[in-house]
């Protein structure tokens, strides 16, 4: 596993947590929730792309 992937996910998490705290303290809880959900979707897209690459590698390895 590439270490860059872990750093990308961690960076998204840190940025979103700070943004979430700022939005909650300013009374915008709904926007904070939507920001968190958007970040979750971004991270899931990154992970799904990596899983697709893994499946493609396995397919090439076994020549399906």
N, C-alpha and C positions, 0 to 999 in steps of 0.2 A: 504494500500500500504506500502510496506517495504521501510524504509528509505535507506537501502543499495542500492536499485535500483537507487534511485535519486543520491546518492553519486557516483556510478559507472558511470552513464551518465555524471555527472558533471566533474568527473576526466578525462574521455575521451575527453570532450569538452575543458578542460583547456590544456591538453597535446597537443591536435591537434592545438589549436590556437597558442600556443608557437612555435610548430614545423612549422606551416604555416608561421608565421612571420619570422622565421629564414630562411626558404627556399625562401620566396619572397625577402628578403633583400640580399640574395646571388645570386639572378638572376635566380632562378629555379622555375618559376611560374607554369610550367606544373606539376612538381612533387608536388608542394604545393596543386594544385587542386586535383591531384590523392590521396594525403594523406587525404584531406578533404572528398573525396568521399568514401574512404576506411573506415574512421571513421564513416561516415553516415551509411554505410552498417553494420558495427559492432553494432552500437546502434539500428538499425532497427531489427537486428537478436535478440538482447536481448529483445526488446519490443514485437516482434512477439512470442517469447517463453512464455513470461508472458501472452499474450493474449490467447495463446493456453491452458495454465494452467487454465485461467479463464473460457474458454469454457468447459473444461473438468470438472471443479468444478460445473458449472451450469448444465451440463448433468447429473452428479451424483446426484445433488440436486433434479432434477425433474424426474429422472429415465427414461430417453429416451431410 
